[in-house]
Amino acid sequence: MLLCDFLRHELQAFGVHVGCEHGVCGACTILVDGRAVRSCTQYVAQADGVDIVTVEGLAEPDTLNEVQRAFAKHHALQCGFCTPGILCSVTHFLRDTPKPDEQQVRDMLSGHICRCTGYASIVTAILVAAAVLSQKS
Amino acid sequence: MKPVAFDYYRPQGIAEAVALLSDKGDEAAILAGGMTLGPMLNLRVVRPRAVIDISRIAALKTISVRANVVVTGAGVTQSDALNSDIIVREVPLLAMALPWVGHFQTRNRGTLGGSVAHADPSAEIPLALVASGGTIVLQSRRGQRRVAAREFFVGALVTQRQPDEILTALEWPRSPPDTGHAFTEIAQRHGDFAIAAAACGVRLGKEDQVEELLLAIGGVEDRPVAIDVNGFLGRPAAKMAVDLSEHAAAIVNPLEDHSASADYRIALTKVLVERAVNAAVGLAWQRRNRLQ
């Protein structure tokens, strides 16, 4: 069983979206031991004993974290299909790269396909969130 | 799609993995990061009865420096290699190649060994290994053997690895600090399969003549190929790039497929070699002057 299918169908983590099922589109990206990785090219047996965070776990229930707030404010999503995967990627990315430039953000985003936004608003939201977070810390 | 059902094994050590593979032979597939095997399983391109997951074998995740080589365990992820000071210092060509490999999210799980074992003709890590003159370490019940990268890749997805052998490590020659390197490629989008790629390493003598030279091309033939550069040793480095690019373009035997014609791959070879050589020479010049 694919890990993404287990998370959705067994654990009801419906924020794990399933697109291409072969690692290309990025919709199913989750955090495994803190790293942003695809959940469609892993199998549930491989997840035994590892730490998994999906988009549901990025903020306390009924709240938004700084990145999510920036996504809402800067219109970084329209249909929202790609968004949970991107939010998981950004979580790992900003931990490694707290003050990214636009090129670094775009390189990271190359692993996600979004057909609504044209990416500009996503890039803006990530840069704004990074600035806010690095001011706080 | 979903994979055909398979038995899943997760050995704790290399010996256990080798024993399992020896028992299952042709019916088993080795799973490391799954960035290639995963899609192939899901698309049902491959239908192994058994999948042997080596991704948690700690002994395969080390990067160590020996006298002449850096040894990377087969399970070292591409992002761990990219973030390794040892790789950046000792194997700069690999550090330059890695940002071209897939994406942030796939490098977080994809491994060095998996890419080499899979042997996609356009893959960057095999190209860097061939250019560097590296070695592949294979382990089976019959023992361990080492195969030069320049002989390991036989054709598209075909290598010298036997069905009972696990690729356990890669050996990368340590690069002298005054060597300059460059890696460049053309793909439809960054992170896609390379239509053509070039990797180069150069070390200069006192008179700016070429003392050492490494050049290899990926994506053009059915495997990464090292270009014979003996005729260029001792020549002035400054005017070498164009001649070398024409030399490389004349001897490659290009593939033709949906993404590019043979002629286009020859044209790209010329452009990429010229860029890579110029960049590597420039860096070699800077590094040598800094060390003097």
Contacts between the chains, C-beta under 8 A, distances in Angstrom:
chain1	res1	chain2	res2	distance
A	1	B	2	7.9
A	2	B	2	6.6
A	2	B	42	7.3
A	5	B	2	7.7
A	21	B	1	6.1
A	21	B	2	7.7
A	21	B	42	5.2
A	22	B	38	7.2
A	22	B	39	3.6
A	22	B	42	5.2
A	22	B	43	5.9
A	23	B	35	6.2
A	23	B	38	6.0
A	23	B	39	5.3
A	23	B	106	6.3
A	24	B	39	7.8
A	26	B	103	7.7
A	26	B	105	6.3
A	29	B	105	5.4
A	32	B	109	7.8
A	35	B	79	7.5
A	35	B	108	4.4
A	35	B	109	7.3
A	36	B	104	6.8
A	36	B	105	5.0
A	36	B	108	5.9
A	37	B	105	6.0
A	37	B	106	7.9
A	37	B	108	5.0
A	37	B	109	4.5
A	38	B	35	7.9
A	38	B	38	7.6
A	38	B	105	6.2
A	38	B	106	6.9
A	38	B	109	7.1
A	40	B	38	7.4
A	40	B	42	6.9
A	41	B	34	4.8
A	41	B	35	6.4
A	41	B	38	2.8
A	41	B	39	6.2
A	41	B	42	7.0
A	41	B	109	7.8
A	42	B	34	6.0
A	42	B	38	6.9
A	42	B	109	7.7
A	43	B	3	7.9
A	43	B	8	6.7
A	43	B	51	7.8
A	45	B	8	4.7
A	45	B	10	7.4
A	45	B	53	7.9
A	46	B	8	7.9
A	46	B	10	7.6
A	46	B	34	7.9
A	46	B	53	6.1
A	46	B	55	7.1
A	48	B	10	7.9
A	89	B	104	6.7
A	89	B	105	5.8
A	92	B	108	7.4
A	93	B	104	6.6
A	107	B	99	7.5
A	107	B	104	6.9
A	107	B	190	7.2
A	108	B	103	7.8
A	108	B	104	4.6
A	110	B	103	5.3
A	110	B	104	7.7
A	110	B	189	7.1
A	110	B	190	5.5
A	110	B	191	4.9
A	111	B	102	7.5
A	111	B	103	3.0
A	111	B	104	5.4
A	111	B	105	4.2
A	111	B	106	6.5
A	111	B	191	6.9
A	112	B	105	7.8
